[in-house]
Amino acid sequence: MTEDELTDVFTGESMDLRPGSDDCYKCSTCDTECPVAEVDDDFPGPKFQGPEQWRLKRKEDHDIDSSVMSCSNCMRCDDACPSDVPLSQMHNSAREEYVDEQMDKFSREYVRNRILANYGRLAPLGSKFPRLTNAIMSNPVTKWVNEKLLGITSEREFPAFAEQTFRDWFEERGGNEASKRRARAAREQRGEAVENEEKRVAYFHGDYSNYNTPEVAKALVRVFESFGYEVAVPEQRCSGTPMFANGMGDDARRAAKFNVETLAALVERGYDVVCSCTSCSMALRQEYPELYSFDGTAKVAANTYEALEYLRVNEDLSGELAEANVPDEEFGDLAYHAPCHARNQGIAGQAVELLADVDGANPEDVGDSCSGISGTYGWKAEKYDVSMAIGEEMFDHMESVDGETGMTECPTCAMQMEHGTGYEIRHPMEVLDTALVAE
């Protein structure tokens, strides 16, 4: 368990895990919904990883079972539980305890997991020399060495670094001041009050959109500015999701504390927080208040939104999209996959609903299966086959849709979708940018 007091996600009140765990005695709903348990007979499932391990640990004569490291942190068990047992919170706590107390810090597994969990520490170096880094990391020899030395699968293509990071683009474009001017001009054009301090958002872009897919982040900025929103891009660290998934509790705590302090200061000034990655929004508004009690944590959680969700709530997005269109050759039919972390936030179907009436978009939901990659999980050599077995249903459904373009809000789901089908993958913000913004 963490040193911080556990709190209810929404009320902020102190929470005891014991009453919830007692609801599990006659129920195994979470196990039937677990994608790992479905394909891996050796994985005991989320019921064991959460409540049952919790009970055993209370006796103080049991270690955390090592199978907790086979949990992918998809968090589908939270969504499935009929009794609102905080399963993923229990899993996060158990993983942290296992890594802290039972894992050899000189083992290959620990070193590999620490590297994967802290992508944001290494990415700045790789992004300084993107062409060289991309050439080295895509080399078959490098991939072979990574698998033999670190246990990082050689089956996947390392994500390419962009020639220019999103943050460099944003600053080159004029930063926050330029965004203010563009937002004011858009409000004037839309017939809204030019001075409107309520239309301000702080963009939590995450590491991947900054270093690897800045086109997603650029699209978000352009779309929000077109609706009259001033966009601020604060200093930030990784949301912590890959750290939670790998039991790197100290790393996650440091990142969360930094992010809460930075974002809370902007929330105090009237900004809302928007994320283009559903795992980032999930971390900020669920995992942070579950695990930490830093000043401002609850306020940041209450004012954090997924980007499409935010526009849907605050603007007539459906009305504007009904009059929009995209060239047929731009995307074709879109095979949409809802990330597990979108489902956990109740926003899984919104992209298909909103884009269904856009001429030339043609989105089709490919089902509720998990993609299988679950962040760093599918990058581990020993988990690669499990990851692909989980994703097989999604691959089949994607290939049944006309066209060869996929769509999702999660960057690692996008990796898995591309890896399993060869399709080009787009983000809903890119589709909105094409449909609504002329720049």
Disulfide bonds with the S-S distance in Angstrom:
none
